[in-house]
Amino acid sequence: MPKQFLSPIFGSSLWLALMVQSLISSTATYKRPVSGGKRQSFLERTLILLDVNTRSPVKVLNDNFLSLQLDPSIIKDGWLDFLSSRRLVTLARGLSPAYLRFGGKRTDFLQFHNLKNLAKFRGPGPDYYLKNYEDDIVRSDIALDKQKGCKLASHPDMMLELQREKAAQMQQVLLKEQLSNLYSDVTITARSLDKLYNFADCAGLHLIFGLNALHRNPDNSWNASSALSLLKYSAGKKYNMSWELGNEPNSYRTMVDRSINSTRLAQDYILLRTLLQSVRYYNKANLYGPNIGRPRKNAILLLEGFMKNGGSVVDAVTWQHYYIDRRVAKVEDFMKTRLLDTLTEQITKVLKIVKTHAPEKRVWLGGVGPAWSGGTNNLSDTFAAGFLWLNTLGISAVQGIDVVLRHSFFDYGYNHLVDQHFNPLPDYWLSLLFKRLVGPRVLAVHVAGLQRKPRPGRVIRDKLRIYAHCTSFHNHNYVRGSITIYIINLHRSRKKIKLAGTLRNKTVHQYLLQPLGADGLHSKTVQLNGEPLKMVDNETLPELKPRTLRAGRTIALPPVSIGFYVIKNINAYACRR
């Protein structure tokens, strides 16, 4: 079993001996009669023994550990005008408290203009708006202005249909830009910023705004004029925000044939910190960066130089990761254990650099998604992608990554949590369960079980991934001291798990996620304990009902499924405070 799924120490040799003895006896106990006189397969008679260290957490993460991202392309394709949707706000509110990072590939082509024109300023490019559609946007904005507090709207179906047509055409434009590395500017007006902040504020999300780092002076120093204008406008509106500068600076040579070295990047961040201190409302605002891409050679060198020359100015060090490039073609690619383990390798590289130069700094994983860029249709928006998403959360938590920002909550490509009909996709329901059940205190997991010997030259990689946390204190259905275990089963067979040690003979609440319908792993709908998950109405999420497993019962996890298990009445010392 890979190291990241085992506790740093198993405890005394006596404990391990007792576990092995218990395993042997339990395996014999749980053998089923074999029909037809055939010998029972190895997988069917394997029993996993599971215990958790309840004395103290191995990591304590940010309360906003699972957070969200929106890409600036949402301005270009028009969906920003619909962030006031009552349904979208309800879905986002279900994942609060969280950060909302406004950033992505087009961060470095974003220009702020302090214009109050409601719908006429659209920036360069084809005009996909019909006249009556534009007028509807204007009327909607005026109606929202008259509201006090959260500004929410219910948009007519015809208006949404026109928007989906426009977005589909603009999606092709954005994809061509992505593939050609020829990007056009994106203009955010004061009105657009108001809408973005209104969405975040109404949903209980803290907005992190990514500023354009490619706005440069002739000497290649950062031109902060647009950023200063945006800071002053936001301060005047008393918008409680945090800030970033740029997106994947290690990719600038490929994108715009311009490179920024680590010394210059550090100087840019120092300048931004000075700007924040000069604007009274933001003199104590948080600043995050440098938001490098996957930690390969160039990105590693850039991060190391940045940490040496100015890394102390950021409140957390940020970087990005994706598992699969756009060539992925089949669902099995989302279940390769070798692929899932790449994240551990990347985290190790980043943590080594940060701990060398600033050991007290927190590290965030920003802009993470199942697949490269916008993802792959009918793959990265299906149930299968949940294995990668939950694997990201589990490994990041064990390694001490403080925050994981999911790309994207809505709109961009096929990695999103909510589709363009405002319906939650499988990864949304997975995220909602995680938010409701999993707290920031990470516990060590002890696992014992039978395992086949590897063949010569072959490494056995674990397809059963088990993580444990204290149950979220925000969930008032469970008293403090409860534990949540979440498990990914990538096997094509059912796996049996026996709770042992401190977990033995405790009542368990099961939340089992499986795909719904004949599409199997390609399904875009899910069931919880056999019941389909869907919104009750535009303002109401469904009740997440557990199935109670009697004390001492063996957990039976179906093939290729995901399970959350809350251990009640355990009164774990690590989870009481």
Secondary structure, DSSP 4 states (H G I P E B T S, - for coil): --GGGS-S----HHHHHHHHHHHHHHHHHTPPPPGGGPPPPHHHH-EEEEEE--SS-SEE--TT-EEEEE-THHHHTSGGGGTTBHHHHHHHHTT-SEEEEE-SGGGGGEEEE----SSS---SS-----HHHHHHHHHHHHHHHT--SS--B---HHHHHHHHHHHHHHHHHHHHHHHHT-PPPEEEEHHHHHHHHHHHHHHTEEEEEEE-S--B-TTS-B--HHHHHHHHHHHHTT--EEEEE-S-GGGHHHHHS----HHHHHHHHHHHHHHHHHSGGGTT--EEEEEE-S-SHHHHHHHHHHHHHTGGG-SEEEE--EEE-TT--SGGGGG-HHHHTHHHHHHHHHHHHHHHH-TT-EEEEEEEEEESTT--TTTTTSTTHHHHHHHHHHHHHHHT--EEEEE-SBSSTT--SB-TTSPBPHHHHHHHHHHHHEEEEEE-EEEE---PPPPTT-----SEEEEEEEEPTT-TTS-TT-EEEEEEE-SSS-EEEEE-GGGTT--EEEEEEEE-STTGGG-S-EEETTEE---SBTTBPPP---EEEPTTPPEEEPTTEEEEEEETT---GGGT-
